[in-house]
């Protein structure tokens, strides 16, 4: 086969990957303002904003006169050209607006273009359609009614705020055992309500914990926060199991060491939760922010039929970690046990951009596996379809036909 023939086959393969449907399993989208309202809402997306700051972008740039703001943004943009979020932002501007960011005039052009798209009826659906993003997950019920879209978002309630409050109540109680049992009843009522509302599951982040789910302890006046947390997780998982709800765990971001979220690799993070996976039959989905736990998540999904691996979160959303994680998943797990899309987007343009990036990475990775003889094209395409969409549809119990 000539290089030209192989290049043509690769182009067709990449085109098929780019056209596959997508289920975005974690977003911060708000149903009545899905598209960016101005250029700066795209430019200041928090993951990119961190990279811009590292490139010299000043705090409080939004308070500067616009001409000065454009100038300092351009300098920071140029200094971050090698970064992943810069690539994504550049792709958003190029693919959605036909604009290459190269000078101050191009930024002014982008400002005008985004202002026009914000007023365009149907822009959010058009943007999603360009990447074939069919469904989205939100964590607040008031965000789920997606105006101007064919389908509402899937609501998976976020309960980490309640979980932290419950731990505080028990720690501060004069009668911790009584308070613990009262909260257990509250957990049952809350999850029963989520089932009745049609939610497919619940989502929570977890802090670092020293205790382990396999060490069951009676709660009393001497109980520490971590022991209380683990017992609450047992009751939460039992209620999820009884109601047939998914438990989506976001792990690896630490907030207790300083005021800024920080990634923390912990070799026992998933091991300490293994007793939950073994005890309860509800499905679990692990979404990670720490690179060294990617293999641990795959090992958990390999060992426990009810454990699945989700997309890459926060500091784990990088090309290098995606490639490693896709390799772990491909060789150890059925594709139906894995989702790879977590955009964490706050506007539809960033959902588009980050999914464009993930599709490009998956296409490159899977094509390399095909050309090296490990899998055939049919297997590669089936794997991508599961990773992008089909596995989440099954896991969340959503109808694929109307998606």
N, C-alpha and C positions, 0 to 999 in steps of 0.2 A: 504494500500500500504506500502511495506517495505521501509526502508531507502535506501536499495540497489536499489530498483526499481526507487525511486524518484531521486537518484543520477544519475542513467543511463539516465533518461529523461532529467535531467538538462544538462548532458554532450551533449546529442543530440541537445538540444535547443541552448546551447552555440556555438556548431559547426555550426549550421545554421545561427546564428547571425554573426559569424566570416566570413562566406562565402558570405554575402550579398554585392551587389555592392555599390560603394562609389563615391560621387561627392565632391571633395575637393574644397570648394568655395572661398578660399583665400590662395595664396601661393606667395613666392618670387622666384619660380623656373625660371631658365633661360634655354631656349630651347636647346642651344648647349653645356651645361655642367650640365646635370640633376643629375648625380650621384656625390657623394663626391669624390674629387680628392685625398684626403689623410685622414688619421685617424683624424687629428686635425680639419679638417673641420666639422666632426661630433662632436668631443669632445668640440669644441668651439662654437657650436650653441648658439645663444645669450641668450635664456631662461635658458639653462643649465649653461652657463657661469656665469650668475648672482648667481646661487646657489653655483657653485664652488668657486666664490670669497667670498661668505659668509662663506665658509668652509676653507678659508685661501689660496686660489689659488692667486698667485701674479699678479699684473698688469705687462704687458710686458713679460708674460711667454714664448711667441713665440720667444723671443730673447735669451732665455737660451740655453746652449748646450743640445742636445737631452736627454742625460742620466739624467741630472738634471731636465729637463722639465718633463720627465716621473715620476721621484720621487715626485715632488711637485704635479703633477696631481693625482697620486695615493693617496697621503695624503688627498687631497681635495675630491676625489671621495669617499674615505672611510668615511669621516666626513659628507657626504651628503646622505648616504645610505637610509635615510627615505624619501627623497624628491621625488616629482612626476617626475621631469625631470631626476633624477638619475635612477628611475625605467624605464623610457622610453629609456634612453641611454643604460642601462643594457640589456633591451629587444632587442634593435637593434643589439647589439653585439652578444647576444645569438642566436637570431632567424635567423638573416641574415648571420652571420659568424661562428656560432657554438663556440663562445669564451665566457668564463666566466671571467670577469675582477676580478682578485684576487691578483695579484702581478705584479712586473715590467716585468717579462717574458711574462705574458699574454698580457700586453700592447704592447710589441714588436711584439708579434704574431698578434695582431689586426692591428698594423701599416702595417705589410706585407700583411695581408688579404685585407685591404682596398686599398692598392696600386694595388693589382692584380684585384680587382673588378673594379677599375677605368679604367683599360685597357680592360675590358671584354665587347665585343660588345653585346648589348641587356640587359645589367645589369639593366638599369633604368626600362625597361618594365617588366622584370622578377620580380623586387622588387615591382612594382605597382601591378602586377598580384597576388602576394602572399597575398595581402590584398584586392584584387579585386577592386582597385581604378581605375575607368574607365575614369573619366574626372577631369580636373584641371582648376582653374581660375588663370590668371595672369593679371597684370594691365598695362603692357607695350607691345605695339605691336611687338617690336623686340624680345620679350621673348616667343612668342606664338608658333613658329615653333618648336615642340618637336622632336628633331632628335632621330631616332631609336625607336620612339613610334608609336603605331597604329593610334593615333589621335592627332591633334594639341590641344593646350590649348584653352580655351575660354577666349577671351580678353574682359575684362570689364575696360574701361579707368578710371584711377585715376585722379580726377580733383581738389584735395585739394590744390595742388600747384597753379593752375590757380585761384581758389577761393580766396586764400589769396592775390594773386597779384592783382586781381580785387578790392578787398576791399582797398588795399593800394593805388591803382591808384585814386580811388574816394576820399579817405581821403586827399590825397595830391594835388588834382586838384584845380585849381583856379575857375573852373566851374563844381562843383560836379554833378549837375543835368544833364548837357550835357554829361559828362563822363559816368554817370550811364546809360543813354540811349544808348550810343555807345557800352558799355559793354553788355547791354541787347541784342543788335543785334549780338554781337560776340558769346554770349551764344547760340542764336538760330542757327547760322551758325555751331557752333561746334557740337551741338547735332544732327542737321540734318546730318552732316557728319558721326557721329557715327552710326546713323541708316543706312545710305547708305553703310557703311563698314560692316554691319551685326552684330554689337555689341548688346548684349541683354540688356545692361544698362550701368550705370556709378557708380563709387564708390568715396566716399569722407569721410575723417575724418572731425570732427567739433571741434573747441575749446570750452571752456566754454563761454556761452552767457547769458547776463542779459536780453536782449530783448526777445520778444515772437512773434511767427509767426502770432498770432491773432491780433497783433497791427500793422496795416498798416500805414506807415508814408511816406510822400513825401520826397524824398532825396534832401537836399540842404546844404548850408554852415554850418548849425548847427547840421547836422546829425552825430551821433556817429558811431563807428565801428560796434557795435552789430546791430543797426538799419539797417545799410547798408548790413550787412551779411544776415539778415532775408529777406530783399527785394530781394537780389540776389538769395536766396534759392527759393523764390516764382517764379522768372522768370526761374530758372533752372528746377523746378518741372513742371512748365507749359510747357516748351519745352520738357521735358521727357514725359509728358502726351500726348502731340501732336504727338510725335514720337513712342509711345508705348514702352518706355524704362523703365527698372527697375532703382530705385534709392537705392543704397546700402549705408547705413549710418553706419560708424564706430565711436562709441561714448564712452567716458569715460576715455581717456588718456589725461592728461594735460601736456603741455610743457612750459607754460608761467611762472610758479612759480620758475623754476630752469632749468638747462641745461639737466636734466635727465627726461625722461618720467615717469609719476607718475599717478596711478589710482585715480580718484576722484568720489566719490558717490555724486550725485546731485539729490535731490528728485524732482526737476522740470525739469530735463534735457529732458525727453521725453514729458512731459506735454507741454512744450513750443513749441514743434514741431507739436502738435496735429492738429493745423489748416491746416498744409500742408497735413496731411493724409486725412482730411475731405474735403479739397478743390479740390484736384487733384486725378484722378482715376488711375494714374500710380502705379504699385506695389512698395512698400517700403520693404526693408529688413534691420532689425536692428541687428547690431553686436556690442556686448558690452564688455567693459573692466572693468566694475565696478559692483561688486556683488549686491549691493542694487537696481540696476536698472533692474535686471533680471525679477522681477515680473512686473515692469512698462512696459517692452516690451511685456510681455504676455497680460497685460491689454489692451495695444494699439492694439495688433493683435486680441483680443477678441472684441474690440469695432469697429474696422475698417476692412472691408473685404479685403482691398488692402494692409494691413500691415502684414508682416511675420517676424518671429524671426529667426535669423541666429545663427551661431556657437559662441563659446566662444573665446574671443580675449584677448591676453596679460595676464594681471593679473587676469582675470576671468577664465583662463584655469586651473582649479583645480578640483580634484575629488569631493570635497564638494560642490562647486558651480554647477558643472555639475549635481549632484544628485538632488539638490534643483530645478534647472531649468528644468530638465526633469520631475519632479513631477508637477511643475506649468503648463508645456506644456501639459502633458498627461491629466490632469483633466479639462483643460479649452479650448484646441484647437484641431481641427482636425489635424491629423499628417501631412497633406498636407500643413499646414501653418508654418512648422518648418523645418529648417536644423540644424544639430548639428555639422557639420564638418567644422572647420577652422584650418588647420594645421599651417599656417604661415611659412611653411617649406622653407628652403633655399637649401636643397638638398633632393633627393628622399628618402634617408634613414630616414630622419626625418618626412617626410610625412607618410611613413610606420609606424614608431614608435608611432607617436601621434595618428594616426587612430587606431592602435592596442589598445592603451589605451582607446580611446573613445568607441570602440566596446566592450571592456571588461566591462567598466562602464555601458554601455547601457544594456548589457546582464545581469549583476548582478541586475540592477535596474528593468528591465522588468520581470525577473524571480521571483523576490520578489513580484511584483504586481500580477503575475500569481498564485503563491503559496498561497498568501493571499486572493485570490478569487475576486479581482477587475476586472481583464480581463482574457480572455482565451489565449491560445498559439497563435491561429491564429491572434487575434488582436495584440498581442505583436509583432509578426513577421511582420505584415503589418505596424505597427507603426515604427519599426526599418527601414524597407525598405524605407518608406517615409522620415524619419529623415536623413538617410544616403545618399539617392540618388534620389528617384522619385520626391520629392517635388522640388528639385533644377532643375531637368530636365524640369519640367513644367514651373517653374518660369522664367528660362532663355531661354525657347523656343528652347531647344536643342533636337535633335532627339535621342531617347533612343535606336533605333534599331541599329545604327551604332556605339554606344558608346562602 
